Amino acid sequence: MKMFRTLLFLSLISLLTLSGCGDDTPVNSTVVAATYKDLNADYAPLVLNPAGPPTRPAQKNKYTFFNFATGAIIANTDSATTKWDIGFRSTSIIFNSGTSGPGAAGVIVQKDIFDGVTVAPTAGYTTDNYNKVTKTGTFAISTSPFVDGVTTTTNNWWLNSGTSTSTIITPIAGRVFLIKTADGKYAKMEILSYYKGAPAVVNNLTDLDRYYTFRYVYQGDGTTKLN
Amino acid sequence: MRNTFARYGLAVLLLCWPKIFSFAQSTKPDSIKTEQLEEVVVTATRNERTMGALPMPVTLISKAQIKTMGSLRLNDVLTEQTGLVVVPQVNGLGNGIQMQGFNPDYTLILMDGEPIIGRYTGSLELSRLTVGNIKQIEIVKGPSSSLYGSDALAGVINIITERPSGKKGSFSSRYGTNKTLDLTGDLSLANDKVGFYAFANRYSTDGFDLSPENFGKTVSPFVNYTFGTKVTFKVINSLDVSLAGRLFNEVQDYNYDVSSNGKSTRSVGDGRVKDWNFNPVLTYRLSSRAKATARLYTTRYATNSIYTLLKTSGADSTSTIDSFTQTFTRPEVNFEYFFNEKHFSTIGAGQTLESVSTPRYGDEKKNQQTLYGFVQHEWLPIKELTLIGGVRFDKNTIYGSQLSPKFSARFRLNDIISLKGSFGVGFKSPDFRQLYLNFFNQAGGGYSVLGSEVVKEKLSQFEALGQIRSYLFDPALIGKLNAETSTAINLGLHADFSKKLKMDFNLFRNDVNNLIEYQIVALTTSNQNIYSYRNIKQAVMQGLEANFVFAYNHKFSSSVGYQLLFAKDKNVDELIDKGEIFWRDPVTLVTQRLKSSEYFGLYNRSRHLGNFKIMYHNKEQGIEGSIRVIYRGKFGLGGIDGNIQGETVPPSDRNGNGIQDSYDSFVKGYALVNVSLAKQLRQLRVQGGIDNLFNYTDPVNISNLQGRILYLSLNVKFVKSTNN
């Protein structure tokens, strides 16, 4: 337990240090291309229960918000603003639009190579449409794993490469998120890892989960050009 | 020539290919029986046929071969055959046989033509079956025979047991590594009218431990007993009565740690298995051309396990009782008619009554009935050509009616080469587990697995309690399950170059539809998954099997067997063609499109399987020996929920596409070397051997592969009269 707390502390430190210091390599002034490492999506240590599934009593149940233009984390208190584009909490991903926020954000999940997508479409973006009260509707991105042979109306972004009792969350290779930001700009994103430090081989007993590593390209001039 | 073959002692070879029999001989089964005991096969047509005359791919393993290998249990024998792999099942519950890439569920295991039951987790535990009373084992690949049921999509393994013959008896004992002791005795008392055969076997072992760092053994100590008896009686010249029975009893002691969520709990208890069967058969010869057979087969399998999970600190221990009882009864009549030398028909009908009761399938007993009928016709339009056509009709109480046609042909090109081809359609209705399972796994994280017949009702109960958070699968499709179907084609070439060299090639292709898989259907409010089953996959399993036997001289011979297999999910192939499957390098995190050639295929299937055997048999000096090398090529693992000790098996997929491709990790290929040496001293036979000579093990990935085994066995034979 103590170790977890230390790790959590360390991860918060590293989060602060890493924020905004991705390897920016803009092709021109309006384009940001970066990799964001270890975004903390409500990490909390697992507590094993003698009866029933393990729980995470320390989790805050809050989304971690991200803004593509600045590459920065946005405070959760700003959830009702258009300052954030995308939010992460555990395997759940939301966009600032529809039932999730006041913005104009949306997403298209394209089966492609990240570098191969150079132009963003202008239409076809899906927004969140989930009613918390009636528990109806769907999010643009599903929180559940992709399962072979199953077609769902929402986009799955991960698959379980572990077992039914010991899940390993692996982002599906070749899923490019084409994103419209809260203020109507275009970006693309690819999730690379769900575990801290993006380990090549995940050990879900020792590696900390709910840490997103993703790469993205943001076009700040309002055009659809994504390279 | 076959007699010469036998005299040379080549019956110990992996495969013996008899010279092709003329039809005139094969229409007189009785004469074949007395003349050519070792090479007659009954599985494919249910009538005695010489192997070479059959149009289906058939492998025969004789008693002599089994003795040379020094084997004790059925899995020891099958694991050395070309194209067969003994694979551990999920959670270590049973080791089944993989044939032509099919999972163990799809191979029918018969004893004297009647199915062995007790497929607790889908596969049949092969170590339940002793080889002591086996006369020969026949393996027919592909669903090409219509006589045994349509659910054998992969094929049929028929164990032919000893029949009363003469007045003789034998006693064998074998002792070896892990305190494994096998005691076998049999007795035959027969004259022309009445025959009696009795058999008894006791097998005990201390088990084995592949991971000494964990408390408890990989396989716990167990002891089992098998008793068998067969009585034959010639009532009148044209009427034969045969009664056969078998009883099996096993007790295993458990004492090991179960790990779950990284925490281990001591578990103690015992597991008991009891099964018996009874099989009376009446055979009536109406004329020299017609024969009618009535048979009844009834069998029961029961397993009962008590596990007590000991709590570490003061808390109460919890005991779990797991039981599973299955019954199977099948009356069948069939009628065989020889029209003339060119036409022969078999027609039959029967009914299968099955029941299962286990707490896992709910409180009440579950029943299933199948009515069936079949027709099979053999036609020899010309001397060189044999055609067999058949059709089977099954009417199941749950799955309705199915018609499965089969067709096979053999053409003798010349004295050396003959060609074989067979085509068959099989179907397998969902088993009791897939229909009725009602399982909640508390220890494993609180997930539920519900069979297709109970899932809808259970989900509505959850829903009424407000416990469903979301459906993860189209509710309209939940609980809908179709029978799995397969279309199989086998094309073979058999070449026989004098006595020295024999070759067999068989190309196979199985197109399987509606394969049943687990499916998450819903998520509860406490984030527990609810699983059920659905038809997901379309798979194709194709490849080549080749066998060569080469006799150097009267004493030495060698054989080589090889299987090439491509077992693929058709949906994945389609997605790769569309460019929708990718792989991400886990180190550089760079993603690339997967090429068709980089898709390795289904998990747990090796592309290459092989064996190489050298056999020595000196009849004059009574010495025989063997060196056998069994190779299994690399394969991937996925979807396995841990091995027998609950250790997590690292899945092979590590690059974000959920399939096995050439960039994933693999379980390494390996070769096992087995040697044996035996000396016959009058009635006494002394044999020593080493299995897995180089002590190859892989505790995490291959939990059924125990280390080196040394053994010594003694066999005594008593023969009073040899009228056979």
Contacts between the chains, C-beta under 8 A, distances in Angstrom:
chain1	res1	chain2	res2	distance
A	48	B	261	5.0
A	48	B	262	7.1
A	48	B	263	5.7
A	50	B	311	8.0
A	50	B	315	7.4
A	51	B	442	6.1
A	52	B	442	7.1
A	52	B	446	4.9
A	52	B	526	7.3
A	53	B	445	4.5
A	53	B	446	4.5
A	53	B	526	7.2
A	53	B	527	6.6
A	53	B	528	6.0
A	54	B	261	5.8
A	54	B	445	7.2
A	111	B	579	7.5
A	111	B	580	4.6
A	111	B	582	7.6
A	113	B	582	7.3
A	113	B	591	6.0
A	113	B	592	7.0
A	113	B	593	6.6
A	114	B	591	6.4
A	135	B	469	7.7
A	135	B	470	7.6
A	144	B	470	7.8
A	144	B	472	5.1
A	144	B	520	7.4
A	144	B	523	7.1
A	145	B	520	7.7
A	146	B	658	7.3
A	147	B	472	7.8
A	147	B	519	6.7
A	147	B	520	6.2
A	148	B	517	7.6
A	148	B	536	6.2
A	148	B	537	7.5
A	148	B	569	7.6
A	148	B	571	7.2
A	148	B	572	8.0
A	148	B	658	6.5
A	149	B	517	7.5
A	149	B	534	7.7
A	149	B	536	3.7
A	149	B	537	6.7
A	149	B	571	6.3
A	150	B	472	7.9
A	150	B	473	6.1
A	150	B	519	7.0
A	150	B	536	7.8
A	152	B	472	7.3
A	152	B	473	7.9
A	159	B	656	7.4
A	159	B	657	7.9
A	159	B	658	4.7
A	161	B	638	7.8
A	161	B	651	5.3
A	161	B	653	5.0
A	161	B	654	6.9
A	161	B	656	7.7
A	161	B	658	6.7
A	162	B	648	7.5
A	162	B	651	6.4
A	163	B	639	7.1
A	163	B	640	6.7
A	163	B	641	4.6
A	163	B	642	6.7
A	163	B	648	6.8
A	163	B	649	7.7
A	163	B	651	7.4
A	164	B	444	7.7
A	164	B	447	6.3
A	164	B	518	7.4
A	164	B	529	7.1
A	164	B	531	7.1
A	164	B	641	5.8
A	165	B	260	7.4
A	165	B	261	7.9
A	165	B	441	7.4
A	165	B	444	4.2
A	165	B	445	4.8
A	165	B	447	7.0
A	165	B	641	5.9
A	165	B	642	7.5
A	166	B	261	7.7
A	166	B	641	7.9
A	166	B	642	7.7
A	166	B	648	5.4
A	168	B	651	7.4
A	170	B	653	7.7
A	170	B	654	7.9
A	170	B	656	5.0
A	170	B	658	7.9
A	171	B	584	7.7
A	171	B	656	5.9
A	172	B	582	7.9
A	172	B	656	5.7
A	172	B	657	6.9
A	172	B	658	7.6
A	173	B	582	3.9
A	173	B	583	5.3
A	173	B	584	3.9
A	173	B	591	4.9
A	173	B	655	6.2
A	173	B	656	3.5
A	173	B	657	5.2
A	174	B	580	7.4
A	174	B	581	7.3
A	174	B	582	2.8
A	174	B	584	7.6
A	174	B	591	5.4
A	174	B	593	7.1
A	174	B	656	7.9
A	174	B	657	7.7
A	190	B	591	7.1
A	192	B	584	7.3
A	192	B	589	4.5
A	193	B	589	7.2
A	198	B	589	6.6
A	200	B	586	4.1
A	200	B	587	4.8
A	200	B	654	7.6
A	201	B	586	6.8
A	201	B	650	7.7
A	201	B	654	6.2
A	205	B	262	5.0
A	213	B	589	7.7
A	215	B	589	7.9
